[in-house]
Every structure is written in structure tokens, then in C-alpha cells.
Amino acid sequence: MFSAKSADNTKNRKWDFWLLSAGVVIYFLVNFQRSSIPGTIFNELQHDFNATAAQVTNISAVFMYVYAITQLIAGLTADKFGGVRTIFWGGLVFCVGSLIFPVCSNLSWLLAGRVLVGLGAGMIYLALVKEIDRIYPNTFTSVLGTVILLGYAGSILGGLPLSAAVKVVPWRWTFAFIGVVTLIGYLLFVFCKHHVKSIPVRREKLSLFPFWVVLQSRNSWVLLVAGGVGYAVYYLMLAVLGKKLLEDFCGTPPVVAGGCLSLMVIVSGGMNFLIGRLSTKFGNLRKPFLLLTLGFALLGSVLGMIGLQLKAGTWFFAIVLILIAASAGFSAVTNSLMREYNPPQYTGSGASILNFVAYLAVAIFGNISGWMMDKFSFGKAEKVAEATIYPASSYMAVMLLALFISIAAIAAALALPETHGQNLYRLKKLERNRQRSIK
């Protein structure tokens, strides 16, 4: 009897592993979709749809608006319905959007496809976190780190490999292939789902109360500016304009420019790992490392403006993009701070709000940057072959926007209290109780 039960447990663990693996495949493709459009195929989209820069950046913004909103919903649904059910429905919508996108014949349908992709994609990460906690509770941190690393690999695929692919195969066929791969990954997840016992749906009603608690904290609001808004500089360059800048201003070949985007993802991932380790090593210091990373965005923005004035080449702007990528290395610190500023039971809600603000900022500033590129081209944008080439003045306006965001984020970070890894909410509560006992 004992051996039969042991065999059942082994079988369940095997199916749990394959279920999680299929979920990671979907998450890999989520990261690919999130980082590759429109940045890597900016010129192709602009040419095929005869679009302005504002219209192309709006393709990214629409995705990010929907993705941001679903960050708030995903945590609540994963808690109530479980990670598997959330991935099942989110993955279905993600598949439909991924298959629609490459066959769209006009901008309206293209935007509709991206809305579906964003709606489905936004449900995956937090649901995966929930499943990792269920399947591997004792090795949660290491497994989650591995999953995030694999997710970053999807973003790398959206840089150099995608740039090389669309030089050989039209972008529509490339993304149709990605859509089919997404469908296969989703069907594998569904197959594994039928071999895993479903957890019961929680009876509690969905509530926004945890968000209300988090937003009662002044520190939370300030952190949302420092970490949430500050993230926009990195993603603006990675997913929207970095490759376009290299091609237009420096004449960089598309494959080399795509390689710079892949390098940005590698640097960002490496910095997140390094900053997390350094923060722990130096007594759980948070604030200095947040300021350090945001300082890279400020430095990159200033050097970008100088490079535009001096008509610098590819390698100079590659360094600018690497510096901006390094600025995204604060995730371990900002998530820790959000946890340490609020009641422990609302850590997940705090992370959801932080993600929401980050991607909302990316969407808003993506819209603004596209408008600025058109506005500050002063009629000097030139249509050449299959691309529209924007002048230095357009990119100077974008760098000024990045500089403004960086300064605002640093100012907010300076106003944050240091935690040294302690939960300030709990410490204040203990202090209040101590004061009452003295009275």
C-alpha cells in the first residue's frame, strides 16, 4: 500500500513538472511578444501599414495598457481559482491573439490582435508564481529564479534572432510560425492539465481591499514613481525605439541593432542577479542600490543627448543602451522594498501594483515618444525604401523625455526610507503597541 502511494506521488510530481514546463514555454513566448513589437520590426510595420511613428508606438502602447491592467487581475484570479485555471484561460486568449496578429490587414485589426495578446500574456507570470509555490514550496526561490531566467531568454530571441529571421523570411510568416509554436505549447499545457488534480476554488469573493491597504502607505506611492515609472526608460529603448535609433541615426545594420537589444536583455538580467546579491551581502541595503541603478538611466540619457550632438556611431550608442539596460537591475530591490513597506500578507498585492504602474508607464511614455518623434522631426523624416528615417531632433526629444523620467525616479528614490531588510510596517506596529503599554 505504501509503495502504491509512493508511486502515485512520483507520477503526480512528474505531471506537475511537465505542466510547469509547458507553462514556462508559454511564459517564454510572452516575453518574446512583449519585447519584440514594435521595436525589432518597427520599419517593417511602418512600411506595410504606411503608419506614422505615433501609430507604430501605439501598437506597443495598446499591448502595455492591457498588460498593465491584467497585472492587477492576475494575482486575484490566481489566488481564487489557482494558477492552472488562470494559465488555461489566459493562455487561450494569448494563443488567439498570437495567431491573429500576423494575418491582420489593417492597423485596427493589428491593434485588436495585440489587445488579445496583452490580455492573455498578462495572466501568465503571477499564475506561474502560484504554481511554483504549490509544486516546489521548499525550493521556491531557486525555481522562480530559473523560470525568470528562461523568460529573459524569450526577450533575447526577440532581438538578434528575430532581426536575422525577418531579413530572410517576411515578418508575417515569422510571427505566424511563432503563433503556431505558441498553440503547440498551449496544447501541451492543456494535455498535462488533464493529468493533474485541480485544486478547489476558494470561496472568498474577489476583493480590492489588499490594493487599498498598500496604497495607504506614502512609501508605496513614492516607490511606484521610483521603481514603476523608472522602469519605463529601459523598456522604451528595448521594446520601442532602441533598434530604430541605431538604424536611423547610426546606419546600423538591422541584425547588429537587434543584437544590441539582445545584449540589453542579458545586461538587465545580469544586473538584477548582481544587485540582488550585493543588497544581501551589504546588510540588506536597498536605497543605495536603487539609486545606483537609476543613475545608469540618467547617465545613459545624458550620453545619448551628447552622442546625438556629436553624431556618434553605433558603438557609442550601444554603450548608451547598455547603461540604460543596467538601470533595470533594480527589480530585486524594488520588490523587496514593497514587501518591507507593507503588511506581510499583502506582498502579492504590492507586487501586482508595482508591475501595473511599470507597464502603464511604459505604455504612456511609449505613446508620448511616438508623438514626439513625429512632432520634432520638423518635416525632415524621409521615406527610404522600406523605412522612414527620422532626424536627430526626433531622438533628441526622446532622450530628453528619458532624462525627465530618470530625474523624477531618482528624486522619488531619495525620498524613500532605508529598511535594512526589516518590515517597517511591522516595526511601526510593534512601536505603537509598546507606547500603549507604557501609558
Residue, then its C-alpha position, 0 to 999 in steps of 0.5 A: m500500500f505504501s509503495a502504491k502511494s509512493a508511486d502515485n506521488t512520483k507520477n503526480r510530481k512528474w505531471d506537475f513538472w511537465l505542466l510547469s514546463a509547458g507553462v514556462v514555454i508559454y511564459f517564454l513566448v510572452n516575453f518574446q511578444r512583449s519585447s519584440i513589437p514594435g521595436t525589432i520590426f518597427n520599419e517593417l510595420q511602418h512600411d506595410f501599414n504606411a503608419t506614422a511613428a505615433q501609430v507604430t508606438n501605439i501598437s506597443a502602447v495598446f499591448m502595455y495598457v492591457y498588460a498593465i491592467t491584467q497585472l492587477i487581475a492576475g494575482l486575484t484570479a490566481d489566488k481564487f481559482g489557482g494558477v492552472r485555471t488562470i494559465f488555461w484561460g489566459g493562455l487561450v486568449f494569448c494563443v488567439g491573439s498570437l495567431i491573429f496578429p500576423v494575418c491582420s490587414n489593417l492597423s485596427w485589426l493589428l491593434a485588436g490582435r495585440v489587445l488579445v495578446g496583452l490580455g492573455a500574456g498578462m495572466i501568465y507570470l503571477a499564475l506561474v508564481k502560484e504554481i511554483d509555490r504549490i509544486y516546489p514550496n521548499t525550493f521556491t526561490s531557486v525555481l522562480g529564479t530559473v523560470i525568470l531566467l528562461g523568460y529573459a531568454g524569450s526577450i533575447l530571441g526577440g532581438l538578434p534572432l528575430s532581426a536575422a529571421v525577418k531579413v530572410v523570411p517576411w515578418r508575417w510568416t515569422f510571427a505566424f510560425i511563432g503563433v503556431v509554436t505558441l498553440i503547440g505549447y498551449l496544447l501541451f499545457v492543456f494535455c498535462k492539465h488533464h493529468v493533474k488534480s485541480i485544486p478547489v476554488r476558494r470561496e472568498k469573493l474577489s476583493l480590492f481591499p489588499f490594493w487599498v491597504v498598500l496604497q495607504s502607505r506614502n512609501s508605496w506611492v513614492l516607490l511606484v514613481a521610483g521603481g514603476v515609472g523608472y522602469a519605463v526608460y529601459y523598456l522604451m529603448l528595448a521594446v520601442l525605439g532602441k533598434k530604430l535609433l541605431e538604424d536611423f541615426c547610426g546606419t546600423p545594420p538591422v541584425v547588429a541593432g537587434g543584437c544590441l537589444s539582445l545584449m540589453v536583455i542579458v545586461s538587465g538580467g545580469m544586473n538584477f542577479l548582481i544587485g540582488r546579491l550585493s543588497t544581501k551581502f551589504g546588510n540588506l541595503r536597498k536605497p543605495f542600490l536603487l539609486l545606483t541603478l537609476g543613475f545608469a538611466l540618467l547617465g545613459s540619457v545624458l550620453g545619448m543627448i551628447g552622442l546625438q550632438l556629436k553624431a556618434g556611431t553605433w558603438f557609442f550608442a550601444i554603450v548608451l543602451i547598455l547603461i540604460a539596460a543596467s538601470a533595470g537591475f533594480s527589480a530585486v530591490t524594488n520588490s523587496l522594498m514593497r514587501e518591507y513597506n507593507p503588511p506581510q500578507y499583502t506582498g502579492s498585492g504590492a507586487s501586482i501594483l508595482n508591475f501595473v504602474a511599470y507597464l502603464a508607464v511604459a505604455i504612456f511614455g511609449n505613446i508620448s515618444g511616438w508623438m514626439m518623434d513625429k512632432f520634432s522631426f520638423g518635416k525632415a523624416e524621409k521615406v527610404a525604401e522600406a523605412t522612414i528615417y527620422p532626424a536627430s531632433s526626433y531622438m533628441a526629444v526622446m532622450l530628453l523625455a528619458l532624462f525627465i523620467s530618470i530625474a523624477a525616479i531618482a528624486a522619488a528614490l531619495a525620498l524613500p526610507e532605508t529598511h535594512g531588510q526589516n518590515l517597517y510596517r511591522l516595526k511601526k506596529l510593534e512601536r505603537n503597541r509598546q507606547r500603549s503599554i507604557k501609558 
